[in-house]
Amino acid sequence: TPNQGVVVAPTPLSSGDEIYALRFLVEPPLLEAQAARISEPDLSRLRGSLKQMEAVVDDPDAFADRHREFHSIERESFTNPFIDELVAAMYRQLHRYQRIHAVRQRYPADFLTLDGLTVDALDARDGVRARRTLEFHLLDAGIAFLHDVDPEYVPTLLLDVARANGVEIETDDRGNVARGARVSWASPCETLPPLTSPY
């Protein structure tokens, strides 16, 4: 503002809820649709990225950087440039939220496990399992992030979008997701191993 100064753009928590809901709508279905066509070079890059994450699992900042790179490679394997830029913009916004609210990515070992399960599903060309694993990962990460910023915030849109897509998450009477909440799908995937949320 001329002659007054600078104000940082607002970052309402509801926008973080919206971004995770959009990611949930966009990324898992595309991953499922393209899983059968993923190339060996892309799989090799994903496995290499997993090894890089594993090497820095005890360094939260370095792990967060490697984790973003992993999802960039994953995204490139199933999107065209337009969709890639759309999802990359959502990533940038989430990273901004994390910096502003001083929220660090939690449970890197569990994120590594889920990313590894996604690569295993892609290696088997099992699109449904890859989709379910990514859905779980996004729900878990989104709910944990929003809770870290405000423990009283209820991620209404993310939960509603998940339910509209056949994913049910256990909540209490207020709509809060408790630690260890059960996640279930209307159409179960027989090849999906049991998943436990660290949140």
ChimeraX attribute file (.defattr): number of C-alpha atoms within 10 A of each C-alpha:
attribute: neighborCount
match mode: 1-to-1
recipient: residues
	/A:1	6
	/A:2	5
	/A:3	5
	/A:4	6
	/A:5	6
	/A:6	8
	/A:7	7
	/A:8	6
	/A:9	6
	/A:10	8
	/A:11	13
	/A:12	9
	/A:13	17
	/A:14	15
	/A:15	15
	/A:16	22
	/A:17	22
	/A:18	18
	/A:19	20
	/A:20	26
	/A:21	22
	/A:22	16
	/A:23	19
	/A:24	23
	/A:25	16
	/A:26	14
	/A:27	21
	/A:28	20
	/A:29	18
	/A:30	17
	/A:31	25
	/A:32	21
	/A:33	15
	/A:34	15
	/A:35	24
	/A:36	14
	/A:37	12
	/A:38	16
	/A:39	12
	/A:40	10
	/A:41	10
	/A:42	15
	/A:43	18
	/A:44	13
	/A:45	14
	/A:46	23
	/A:47	17
	/A:48	13
	/A:49	21
	/A:50	20
	/A:51	15
	/A:52	17
	/A:53	26
	/A:54	17
	/A:55	13
	/A:56	16
	/A:57	21
	/A:58	12
	/A:59	11
	/A:60	15
	/A:61	13
	/A:62	14
	/A:63	22
	/A:64	19
	/A:65	12
	/A:66	21
	/A:67	22
	/A:68	17
	/A:69	17
	/A:70	21
	/A:71	16
	/A:72	16
	/A:73	15
	/A:74	22
	/A:75	19
	/A:76	15
	/A:77	21
	/A:78	19
	/A:79	16
	/A:80	10
	/A:81	9
	/A:82	9
	/A:83	16
	/A:84	16
	/A:85	14
	/A:86	12
	/A:87	20
	/A:88	16
	/A:89	13
	/A:90	17
	/A:91	18
	/A:92	12
	/A:93	16
	/A:94	19
	/A:95	16
	/A:96	13
	/A:97	20
	/A:98	17
	/A:99	11
	/A:100	11
	/A:101	15
	/A:102	11
	/A:103	14
	/A:104	14
	/A:105	17
	/A:106	16
	/A:107	15
	/A:108	19
	/A:109	15
	/A:110	15
	/A:111	20
	/A:112	18
	/A:113	14
	/A:114	18
	/A:115	25
	/A:116	17
	/A:117	18
	/A:118	24
	/A:119	22
	/A:120	16
	/A:121	22
	/A:122	24
	/A:123	18
	/A:124	13
	/A:125	17
	/A:126	19
	/A:127	23
	/A:128	23
	/A:129	25
	/A:130	28
	/A:131	25
	/A:132	23
	/A:133	22
	/A:134	22
	/A:135	20
	/A:136	21
	/A:137	20
	/A:138	19
	/A:139	23
	/A:140	17
	/A:141	20
	/A:142	23
	/A:143	23
	/A:144	21
	/A:145	25
	/A:146	20
	/A:147	18
	/A:148	18
	/A:149	15
	/A:150	12
	/A:151	12
	/A:152	11
	/A:153	16
	/A:154	19
	/A:155	23
	/A:156	15
	/A:157	17
	/A:158	25
	/A:159	24
	/A:160	15
	/A:161	18
	/A:162	20
	/A:163	15
	/A:164	10
	/A:165	14
	/A:166	13
	/A:167	20
	/A:168	17
	/A:169	18
	/A:170	15
	/A:171	15
	/A:172	9
	/A:173	6
	/A:174	8
	/A:175	14
	/A:176	20
	/A:177	20
	/A:178	13
	/A:179	12
	/A:180	11
	/A:181	16
	/A:182	14
	/A:183	15
	/A:184	16
	/A:185	14
	/A:186	10
	/A:187	10
	/A:188	13
	/A:189	12
	/A:190	8
	/A:191	11
	/A:192	16
	/A:193	10
	/A:194	5
	/A:195	13
	/A:196	13
	/A:197	17
	/A:198	15
	/A:199	16
